[in-house]
Amino acid sequence: MDFLQWLDQVTQLLTHPLLSVGKTDITVSRIIALIGFLVLARVLVAIIDRGLLRLARPDRTVTLSKSGIYALSRIMRYTVWGIVAFMGIDYLGINLSHLALVGGAIGVGIGFGLQNIFSNFISGIVLLLEQTLKVGDFVDLQSGVVGRVSEISIRYTRVTTNDSVDVIVPNSEFINGRVTNWTFDNENRRIHVPFGAAYGCDKELVREAGLAAAASVEGTVSNATHKSDVWLVGFGDSSLNFELVIWVDEDLVKTPARTQALYLWALETELSARNIEIPFPQRDLHIRSGVLRIANESSDAEPAA
């Protein structure tokens, strides 16, 4: 067998139809070309990612933030894969008008099933373009999910709680629901830590203890525009109700339970050091009328005959 015969056999193998879609034959050569398109798309995505990473270098004249790079990278990735998908379908010779007819026929049946998927897809595009939500932001959702944004994909957003639990949240929840972004535009946040002191205590001494407690916690922000304070906010059943009002840095903002515990610990230490009583609920019994008889019997008393 000479080379030409071998080449003719290979050509016949590559052009042999494996299956037919309408009037279009799907051959081995077209499948190989489709695989080549996919590899090309992957290479292009990698090149784009590397190019965008260069824009984050501080020595560049034009730089992008990490969140901007992430959003642009995702959008470019989906665009490249979309273009390659259409090119591959066209190269296979599949008539898109036939697919449109088929899609129209079954679209009514599956439209309701794909409604949520399409909604999450559009919501993901909106989140990436608006950049109101970025990877690394600490969020509090209306559903009760609290944590750090780890990933924003085209369908869902992954939120990691402070207990290292990954919660998969549909993107539409960020668009349709209330979202509190604790680290959106400002690294410092003001928080309120409630505590109580007994009636009759020296309020100035309580204030001194509160400010000392705030200063003892690492991460407390104190400057000309961000100052700690102690507020008297109410009169409780058993105590004067105070709030320690402090500004904290981003690290403390992202760990609310730990932050609350740190300030309560410091408050108890400072209040105890100044002999300020921390009250607890208690009740006094008052007898308004009648006589209360109290009998005191010794254990060795003989019973009456």
C-alpha positions in Angstrom: 0.0 0.0 0.0 1.5 3.3 -1.1 1.1 6.6 0.6 -1.7 7.8 -1.8 -3.8 4.7 -1.1 -3.3 5.2 2.7 -4.2 8.9 2.4 -7.3 8.0 0.4 -8.4 5.5 3.2 -7.8 8.1 5.9 -9.8 10.6 3.9 -12.7 8.2 3.5 -12.6 7.5 7.3 -12.7 11.2 8.1 -15.5 11.9 5.7 -17.6 8.9 6.6 -20.9 10.1 8.1 -21.5 9.0 11.7 -25.0 10.4 12.0 -27.2 12.8 10.2 -29.1 15.8 11.5 -31.7 16.7 8.9 -29.8 16.9 5.6 -26.4 17.4 7.4 -24.0 14.6 7.9 -21.8 14.7 11.0 -18.4 13.2 10.1 -15.3 12.4 12.0 -13.4 15.3 10.5 -16.1 17.8 11.7 -16.0 16.3 15.2 -12.2 16.7 15.3 -12.6 20.3 14.1 -15.1 20.9 16.8 -12.7 19.7 19.4 -10.1 22.0 17.9 -12.5 24.9 18.3 -12.9 24.1 22.0 -9.2 23.9 22.5 -8.8 27.2 20.7 -11.5 28.8 23.0 -9.7 27.5 26.1 -6.4 29.0 24.9 -8.0 32.3 24.1 -9.6 32.5 27.6 -6.2 31.8 29.2 -4.5 34.5 27.1 -7.3 37.0 28.0 -6.9 36.2 31.7 -3.2 36.7 31.6 -3.6 40.0 29.8 -6.1 41.2 32.4 -3.8 40.2 35.2 -1.1 42.4 33.8 -3.5 45.4 34.1 -3.5 44.9 37.9 0.2 45.5 38.2 0.9 48.8 40.0 3.6 49.8 37.5 1.0 50.0 34.7 -0.2 53.4 33.5 -3.8 52.0 33.2 -4.8 49.7 36.0 -7.9 47.9 37.0 -9.1 46.9 40.4 -9.3 43.2 41.3 -13.1 43.3 41.2 -13.0 45.0 37.7 -10.6 42.3 36.4 -12.8 39.6 37.8 -15.9 41.0 36.2 -14.2 41.6 32.8 -12.6 38.2 32.8 -16.0 36.5 33.4 -17.7 38.5 30.7 -14.9 37.9 28.2 -14.9 34.2 29.0 -18.6 33.8 28.4 -18.4 35.8 25.2 -15.5 33.7 23.8 -17.3 30.4 24.6 -20.5 31.7 23.0 -18.8 32.7 19.8 -16.9 29.4 19.6 -20.2 27.5 20.2 -21.9 29.3 17.3 -18.8 28.8 15.0 -18.8 25.1 15.9 -22.5 24.6 15.2 -22.0 26.4 11.9 -19.0 24.4 10.9 -20.8 21.1 11.7 -23.3 22.3 9.1 -26.3 22.3 11.4 -28.9 24.7 10.2 -29.7 27.0 13.1 -33.1 27.7 11.6 -33.9 24.0 12.1 -32.8 24.3 15.8 -35.0 27.4 16.1 -38.0 25.5 14.9 -37.3 22.6 17.3 -36.7 25.1 20.1 -40.0 26.8 19.3 -41.9 23.5 19.4 -40.5 22.4 22.8 -40.0 25.9 24.2 -43.6 26.1 25.6 -43.1 22.8 27.4 -39.8 23.6 29.1 -40.1 27.4 29.3 -41.4 27.4 32.8 -38.7 25.0 33.9 -35.9 27.2 32.4 -37.4 30.4 33.8 -35.4 30.5 37.0 -32.2 29.5 35.2 -32.6 32.3 32.7 -33.4 34.8 35.5 -30.2 33.7 37.4 -28.2 34.0 34.1 -29.4 37.6 33.5 -28.9 38.5 37.2 -25.3 37.2 37.0 -24.5 39.4 34.0 -26.1 42.4 35.9 -24.0 41.8 39.0 -20.8 41.5 37.0 -21.5 44.7 35.0 -22.7 46.8 37.9 -20.0 45.6 40.4 -22.3 46.3 43.3 -21.2 43.0 44.5 -17.5 41.9 44.4 -15.5 38.9 45.4 -14.4 39.5 49.0 -17.4 41.6 50.0 -19.1 40.7 53.3 -22.8 40.5 52.8 -26.0 39.9 54.8 -28.9 38.6 52.7 -32.6 38.9 53.3 -32.8 35.1 53.6 -30.4 35.2 56.6 -27.2 34.1 54.9 -24.2 36.0 56.2 -20.7 35.6 54.9 -18.0 36.5 52.4 -18.5 36.4 48.7 -16.1 33.7 47.3 -17.3 33.4 43.7 -19.7 35.0 41.3 -20.6 32.7 38.5 -23.1 33.1 35.7 -25.9 31.2 37.6 -25.0 31.5 41.3 -22.9 33.2 43.9 -20.9 31.3 46.5 -21.0 32.8 49.9 -18.6 31.4 52.6 -19.7 31.9 56.2 -17.4 32.5 59.1 -17.8 28.8 60.0 -16.3 27.9 56.5 -19.6 26.7 55.2 -20.2 27.4 51.5 -23.7 28.6 50.6 -24.8 28.5 47.0 -27.1 31.5 46.4 -29.0 32.0 43.1 -28.0 35.3 41.5 -31.6 36.4 41.3 -31.7 36.7 45.1 -29.2 39.5 45.0 -31.2 41.4 42.4 -34.7 40.8 43.9 -34.0 40.8 47.6 -32.5 43.1 50.2 -28.7 42.8 50.4 -26.6 44.5 53.1 -23.0 44.9 51.8 -20.9 45.7 54.8 -17.7 46.3 52.8 -19.1 48.0 49.7 -17.5 51.4 49.7 -16.0 52.0 53.1 -13.6 49.9 55.1 -14.8 51.1 58.5 -18.2 50.5 60.1 -19.9 51.6 63.3 -21.4 49.0 65.5 -23.4 49.1 68.8 -22.6 46.7 71.7 -25.4 46.8 74.3 -24.7 46.3 78.0 -26.2 47.1 81.4 -25.1 48.6 84.7 -27.0 48.7 88.1 -29.2 51.6 89.0 -27.3 54.1 91.2 -23.9 53.5 89.4 -21.6 56.4 88.5 -22.4 57.0 84.8 -19.1 58.8 84.2 -17.3 55.7 85.6 -19.4 53.5 83.2 -18.4 55.7 80.3 -14.7 55.5 81.4 -15.0 51.7 81.5 -16.6 51.5 78.1 -14.0 53.7 76.4 -11.2 51.7 78.0 -12.8 48.5 76.8 -13.0 49.9 73.2 -9.4 50.9 73.3 -8.3 47.5 74.5 -9.7 45.6 71.4 -7.4 45.5 68.4 -9.2 46.7 65.3 -11.0 49.6 67.0 -10.7 52.7 64.8 -10.1 56.0 66.7 -9.4 59.2 65.0 -10.8 62.7 64.5 -13.8 61.5 62.5 -14.3 58.1 64.1 -14.5 58.2 67.9 -15.8 55.7 70.4 -18.6 56.7 72.7 -21.0 55.3 75.4 -24.7 56.1 75.2 -27.4 55.7 77.8 -30.2 54.3 75.7 -32.9 53.3 78.2 -34.1 52.3 81.6 -34.6 48.6 81.9 -36.4 46.5 84.6 -33.2 45.7 86.4 -30.5 48.0 84.9 -29.6 51.2 83.1 -29.2 50.2 79.5 -26.0 51.5 77.7 -24.5 51.0 74.3 -20.8 51.0 73.5 -20.6 52.7 70.1 -17.4 52.0 68.2 -15.9 52.2 64.7 -14.2 49.0 63.6 -11.9 48.0 60.7 -12.7 45.6 57.9 -11.4 42.5 59.7 -13.8 43.0 62.6 -16.7 43.9 60.3 -16.3 40.5 58.6 -16.5 38.5 61.9 -19.5 40.0 63.7 -20.0 37.2 66.2 -16.3 37.3 67.2 -16.3 41.1 67.3 -19.3 41.2 69.7 -17.6 38.6 71.9 -14.4 40.6 72.1 -16.1 43.8 73.2 -18.3 42.1 75.7 -15.3 40.4 77.2 -13.5 43.7 77.4 -16.5 45.4 78.9 -16.9 42.8 81.7 -13.2 43.2 82.5 -13.3 47.0 82.7 -16.6 47.1 84.7 -15.4 44.6 87.2 -12.1 46.5 87.6 -14.1 49.6 88.7 -16.5 47.6 90.9 -19.5 48.5 88.7 -22.3 46.0 89.3 -23.6 44.2 86.2 -27.2 43.5 87.3 -29.4 40.4 86.6 -33.1 40.1 86.8 -34.5 39.6 90.3 -37.8 40.1 92.1 -38.8 41.3 95.5 -41.8 39.8 97.3 -44.0 42.3 99.2 -46.8 41.1 101.6 -49.4 43.8 101.5 -51.8 42.4 104.3 -52.2 39.6 106.7 -49.8 37.9 109.1 -47.1 35.5 108.1 -46.4 33.0 110.8 -43.0 31.4 111.0 -42.5 28.2 113.0 -39.1 27.1 114.2 -39.0 23.5 115.3 -35.9 21.9 116.6 -35.0 18.5 115.2 -34.8 16.9 118.7 -38.2 18.3 120.0 -40.5 15.6 121.4 -43.8 15.3 119.8 -46.8 16.4 121.8 -48.7 13.8 123.7 
